[in-house]
Amino acid sequence: LGIPADKAVHFLMFFPLPIIAFFALGRKNGSTLEVVGSIISVAAFSCVLAGITEIVQGTLPYRSEDINDFKADCLAIVLASIAVLIVHLIRSRKKHHK
């Protein structure tokens, strides 16, 4: 695929973050709109955290900041957030069809 190893590592490190955060903190039993709001909040916070980690790395003498690392982090966050939404919609549909 030609994806640099460090970008894949960034993706894999940040992919679980919104999933864990949503199920620990999010509104899992609210309306779909409330759940979407929680997912967006978790994703936004996660992207801010990813940005902060890159900025901090830029201040360290043995590290460097890289916008492409941030992009890999945010891509993972967005895809994981979409997965959370899909799981919620499937569970919600099953619950309403019983």
C-alpha positions as CSV (number, residue, x, y, z in Angstrom):
1,L,0.0,0.0,0.0
2,G,3.0,2.3,0.4
3,I,1.9,3.6,3.8
4,P,4.9,4.6,6.0
5,A,5.1,2.4,9.1
6,D,5.0,5.3,11.5
7,K,1.7,6.6,10.0
8,A,0.3,3.1,10.4
9,V,1.4,3.1,14.0
10,H,-0.2,6.5,14.6
11,F,-3.4,5.2,13.0
12,L,-3.4,2.0,15.2
13,M,-2.7,4.0,18.4
14,F,-5.6,6.4,17.9
15,F,-8.2,4.1,16.4
16,P,-9.3,2.6,19.8
17,L,-9.4,6.0,21.5
18,P,-12.9,7.2,20.4
19,I,-14.3,3.7,20.8
20,I,-13.1,3.4,24.4
21,A,-14.0,7.0,25.2
22,F,-17.5,6.8,23.8
23,F,-18.4,3.5,25.6
24,A,-16.9,4.9,28.8
25,L,-18.3,8.4,28.7
26,G,-20.8,8.7,25.8
27,R,-24.6,8.6,25.8
28,K,-25.2,5.0,24.7
29,N,-28.9,4.9,25.4
30,G,-30.1,8.3,24.3
31,S,-31.8,9.2,21.0
32,T,-29.8,8.8,17.8
33,L,-29.3,12.6,17.8
34,E,-27.9,12.5,21.4
35,V,-25.6,9.6,20.5
36,V,-24.4,11.4,17.3
37,G,-23.7,14.5,19.5
38,S,-21.7,12.3,21.9
39,I,-19.7,10.7,19.0
40,I,-18.9,14.1,17.6
41,S,-17.8,15.4,21.0
42,V,-15.6,12.4,21.6
43,A,-14.1,12.7,18.0
44,A,-13.4,16.4,18.4
45,F,-11.8,15.9,21.8
46,S,-9.7,13.1,20.4
47,C,-8.5,15.2,17.4
48,V,-7.6,18.0,19.8
49,L,-5.6,15.5,21.9
50,A,-3.9,14.3,18.7
51,G,-3.0,17.9,17.8
52,I,-1.6,18.6,21.2
53,T,0.6,15.5,21.1
54,E,2.1,16.6,17.8
55,I,2.7,20.2,19.1
56,V,4.4,18.8,22.3
57,Q,6.5,16.5,20.1
58,G,7.7,19.6,18.2
59,T,9.1,21.1,21.4
60,L,11.2,18.0,22.3
61,P,14.8,17.8,21.1
62,Y,14.6,14.2,20.2
63,R,11.1,14.3,18.5
64,S,9.6,16.3,15.7
65,E,6.1,17.3,14.8
66,D,4.6,16.1,11.6
67,I,1.3,17.2,10.1
68,N,0.9,13.8,8.4
69,D,1.1,12.1,11.8
70,F,-1.8,14.3,12.9
71,K,-3.7,13.4,9.7
72,A,-3.2,9.7,10.4
73,D,-4.4,10.2,14.0
74,C,-7.5,12.1,12.8
75,L,-8.3,9.6,10.1
76,A,-8.3,6.8,12.6
77,I,-10.5,8.8,15.0
78,V,-13.0,9.6,12.2
79,L,-13.2,6.0,11.0
80,A,-13.5,4.6,14.5
81,S,-16.3,7.2,15.2
82,I,-18.1,6.1,12.1
83,A,-17.8,2.5,13.3
84,V,-19.3,3.4,16.7
85,L,-22.2,5.1,14.9
86,I,-22.8,2.1,12.7
87,V,-22.8,-0.2,15.8
88,H,-25.2,2.1,17.6
89,L,-27.6,2.2,14.6
90,I,-27.5,-1.6,14.2
91,R,-28.2,-2.1,17.9
92,S,-30.9,0.5,17.9
93,R,-32.6,-1.1,14.9
94,K,-32.5,-4.5,16.5
95,K,-33.9,-3.1,19.7
96,H,-36.9,-1.5,17.9
97,H,-37.7,-4.6,15.9
98,K,-38.1,-6.8,18.9
